[in-house]
Amino acid sequence: MSDNTQPIIRLTNICKSYGDQQILKDINLELEAGKFYTLLGPSGCGKTTILRTIAGFTDATAGQVYFDGQVINELPANQRQVNTVFQDYALFPHLNVAENVGFGLKLHKIAKAEIEERVQKALALVQLADFGDREISEISGGQQQRVAIARALVMQPKVLLLDEPLSALDAKLRKDMQYELRDLQQRLGITFLFVTHDQEEALAMSDEIFVMNNGQILQGGTPVDIYDEPINHFVANFIGESNIIPGKMRKDYTVEFVGKTFECADAGMRPNEAVEIVLRPEDLDIVPADQGKLVVTVDSQLFRGNYFEIVAYDNDQNEWLVHSTNPADEGTPIGLTFDPQDIHVMRLHETEAAFDARLEQYEDD
Ligand SMILES: Nc1ncnc2c1ncn2[C@@H]1O[C@H](COP(=O)(O)OP(=O)(O)OP(=O)(O)O)[C@@H](O)[C@H]1O
């Protein structure tokens, strides 16, 4: 019996090694039914290995994989209620579109009439209702991608795993497919676990993101939480553009950087603890130099269409990235202002658990 209160997928203490190389290091994560999750991290950090462990294509060296409360480590891949959309789509070139989509059902010895009905439904879901008779070589890359999704959905999985499914598409089509996939997930109400190394894609599509590096999950949370409250330098740098400046926590709610003290919204560090400050480029406002909280000298700028990206340096030679609707003059000093709540202070070596506990303690103050 399915129990709505427990996660549909749970990984506990998953480790994976190939020889003496540890690829996954103590992975713990929970996926609730009906949500869109993303594993985000640089190439080689272990994202695909997590998908393969859930799908049953790779055995974990240690740890448990749960599906709906049951340990499924020993369950063969074809008996898991999980399907995968692979990066290269892995379509069969000698079968037409409908045959590709119906292939898994045929293997399961489903009756022909039911196969036809389910294939047609799956093709309609991805807007390819009239494409069943086409050869794979006669459809575009974006359409092949939809066939791969239809082929996974036709099996009626409870969880759909998507391994960088949009990486072969051009920028425009990729954006369209982001909307479509998000819409599809919401309409079907099944759990998606999506893999990407593209932070914009992760922020746009996900209910929750797990940021990974080097075989570990560094931080999990909603896109807004992770963008506003990254736990460390890696996450702040990987998610969006950031100014990351060394500083010192003078006391609760007071931080020092570039030789000045500022009011901030962070607390729970030791007095005078060395920290890092995150200020996002879009949270900085340019004012005349004598009115700025900080003074920086403009080094260069690029016009990015809807804003100017300005690179400037302070007296400590920290680089500052500023997004402004107005251009600045290269070589001249400008003032920067920002609100206390736009300053995000990070401890240098804080675990996600310690970060969460600190946030909980000080959040309501
Ligand atoms: N069968 C294998 N044998 C040995 N090493 C492997 C094997 N499969 C994966 N690896 C290694 O495990 C690490 C993680 O690979 P994985 O494919 O999970 O990364 P990823 O984050 O999905 O990367 P990408 O974004 O490039 O697909 C890599 O260093 C890879 O070389």
PDBQT file of the ligand as one rigid body, heavy atoms in Angstrom, charges set to zero:
ROOT
HETATM    1  N1  LIG A 401      31.719   2.205 -14.909  1.00  0.00    +0.000 N 
HETATM    2  C1  LIG A 401      32.595   3.090 -14.409  1.00  0.00    +0.000 A 
HETATM    3  N2  LIG A 401      33.865   2.747 -14.111  1.00  0.00    +0.000 NA
HETATM    4  C2  LIG A 401      34.737   3.630 -13.570  1.00  0.00    +0.000 A 
HETATM    5  N3  LIG A 401      34.432   4.931 -13.321  1.00  0.00    +0.000 NA
HETATM    6  C3  LIG A 401      33.207   5.346 -13.613  1.00  0.00    +0.000 A 
HETATM    7  C4  LIG A 401      32.219   4.459 -14.178  1.00  0.00    +0.000 A 
HETATM    8  N4  LIG A 401      31.073   5.161 -14.353  1.00  0.00    +0.000 NA
HETATM    9  C5  LIG A 401      31.329   6.426 -13.936  1.00  0.00    +0.000 A 
HETATM   10  N5  LIG A 401      32.612   6.539 -13.490  1.00  0.00    +0.000 N 
HETATM   11  C6  LIG A 401      33.229   7.769 -12.956  1.00  0.00    +0.000 C 
HETATM   12  O1  LIG A 401      32.399   8.248 -11.930  1.00  0.00    +0.000 OA
HETATM   13  C7  LIG A 401      32.443   9.668 -11.876  1.00  0.00    +0.000 C 
HETATM   14  C8  LIG A 401      31.032  10.211 -11.843  1.00  0.00    +0.000 C 
HETATM   15  O2  LIG A 401      30.396   9.933 -13.090  1.00  0.00    +0.000 OA
HETATM   16  P1  LIG A 401      28.904  10.392 -13.406  1.00  0.00    +0.000 P 
HETATM   17  O3  LIG A 401      28.614   9.946 -14.801  1.00  0.00    +0.000 OA
HETATM   18  O4  LIG A 401      28.003   9.937 -12.333  1.00  0.00    +0.000 OA
HETATM   19  O5  LIG A 401      29.058  11.976 -13.349  1.00  0.00    +0.000 OA
HETATM   20  P2  LIG A 401      28.043  13.110 -13.826  1.00  0.00    +0.000 P 
HETATM   21  O6  LIG A 401      27.988  14.085 -12.725  1.00  0.00    +0.000 OA
HETATM   22  O7  LIG A 401      26.780  12.501 -14.285  1.00  0.00    +0.000 OA
HETATM   23  O8  LIG A 401      28.830  13.737 -15.037  1.00  0.00    +0.000 OA
HETATM   24  P3  LIG A 401      28.296  14.328 -16.467  1.00  0.00    +0.000 P 
HETATM   25  O9  LIG A 401      27.578  15.586 -16.139  1.00  0.00    +0.000 OA
HETATM   26  O10 LIG A 401      29.568  14.549 -17.203  1.00  0.00    +0.000 OA
HETATM   27  O11 LIG A 401      27.434  13.269 -17.086  1.00  0.00    +0.000 OA
HETATM   28  C9  LIG A 401      33.269  10.125 -13.069  1.00  0.00    +0.000 C 
HETATM   29  O12 LIG A 401      34.564  10.443 -12.613  1.00  0.00    +0.000 OA
HETATM   30  C10 LIG A 401      33.296   8.893 -13.961  1.00  0.00    +0.000 C 
HETATM   31  O13 LIG A 401      34.481   8.862 -14.693  1.00  0.00    +0.000 OA
ENDROOT
TORSDOF 0
